Amino acid sequence: METRASPSQPLYGLECKAAWCERILSGEKSLEIRAYPPPPELAGQRVLLLASSGEEGVAAFGDAIEAGQAGGSVVGWVLFDGAAAVEYASGEAFAADAAVHCVPADSPYAYREGGPALYGWPVVASHRFAELQPLPAMRRLMRSVYKRQG
């Protein structure tokens, strides 16, 4: 049986370093950069922002997140427009959108000439929770995208 999320309990989560979560929630960052296009499962879904700590460019969570696990928290949710995702195949195009994706050229998340394409996921809406929430039990769907368990 497929699990359905209610508006108050999003079904999916996106691991994101805490500083980037802050930029999304403040409205400063309106384009999230990933090394893959938005998964179709996220279409029309509020996605929990799973704020993590640690080294930039290195995932903090494994394939499964235990409920209440240390090393992260849920800070809010974000809604992406996957149909309007941008594919970056050049450094020039990536640099032209720096004001909306906020990724500096020396970041591990920046476009690299000769490297794979990057994708910008447009942020349609976001919401900051009044208080940090513990991580729910989740399982990796792909890369930094998780699906709620139970």
N, C-alpha and C positions, 0 to 999 in steps of 0.2 A: 504494500500500500504506500503510495506517495505521500510524503509529509507536506503539508501546506503551512505557510507562515501567515500569521495574522499581522495586521499593520503594526501592532505593538511588539511583535516578536519576529523580526526578520529571520528568514531561513538561512541566508548566506552571510559570510563574513569575509573581509579582506584584510590580510595582514599588512600593516603599514607602520613604519617607524613613527614614533610619537610626534616628532617635529613636523612630519609631513601631514599627519592627521590634523594637527593644529592649523596648518596653512589651509587645508581643505575646509575645516569648520569655520575659520575666520573669513572665508570668501576670497582670500588672497590667491589661492590655487584653484583654478577652475578646469584644469586638464590634468588628469592623473596619468603618469607615464608607466607603461608596463612593456614587457618584452613579448607580449602576445595580445591578440585582439580580445575584446570583452567576450567572455563566454555567453552563449545564448541563454543560459540558465538565469543570468542576472537581469535580463530584459524586463523592465517594469518593476523590478524588485528593490526595495530598500535593502541596502547591504550594510551590515554592521562594520564599523571601523575598529579593527582589533589592533590597538596601539601596542607596539612592541619596543623593546629596548635593544641595545647591542650595536654591533658594527653595521654601518651602512652597507647595503648590498648583500648582507648575509641574513638568511631567514632565521628567526628566533624560535619559531614553532616547528615541530616535527609533523609527521603525517596525521597525528591525532592530538587534539587539545583536550585535556581533562578539565572538567568543570572546576572553576576556581583556581586553575593553575597559576603559579607565580610567573612573573616575567612579562606580564601584559595585562591589559584591561580593555573594556569596551568603552569608548569615549563618545560614541554617537553613531549616526548612520549617514549614508550617502546614497544618492540615486544617480546612476549614469545613463547617458543616452548612447547606448551601444551602436545604434544605427548611424550615428554621426561621428563614430570613432575616426581618428586621423592616423594614417600610416606614414611614418617618417622613413624615407629611404635616402635622405641626404642630411648632412650636417647643416646646410644652409636653411633647409625647411625647419629643422629642429630649433635652430638658433632664432629663427623668425618668430617662434611662438614662446620664447623664453619668459615673457611677461605673464603668460597664463599657466605655464607648467612649472615655473620657478626652479628648474633644474639647472644648476651652474655647469659649465663645460668640464670642470674637474671632478664632478660627482660620478660615483660608480653607476648611476642611473642615466648618465648622459649618452647621447648618440655617439658612436665611434665609427669613423670612416672605415669601410671594409667589413664592418661587423653586421650583425643581423638588423633588420628593420625594428623600429620601436613603434609603439602604438599609444596614442593619446585618447584617453577615455573622458569625454566631456561630462563635467559635473552639472547635473540639472538642479539638484537640491541637496542640502545637507542639514543635519540637526545635531547639536551638541547636547548630550545628556547633562542634567543638572549636577549629577555626581558620577564619578567613575563607577563602572559596573564590573563585576568579576567576569572572567571569560566563561562562556558556556561550553559544554561538551560539543566538540566539532571534529569533523574528519576532513582531511584535505580532499578537495574535488580536483584541483589542478594548481600547480605552483603555489601562489599565495591566496588562493580562493578556497574557502572552507564552507562546509555544509553542516548545519546544526544537527546534532544527534538526539534522538529521544523525543 
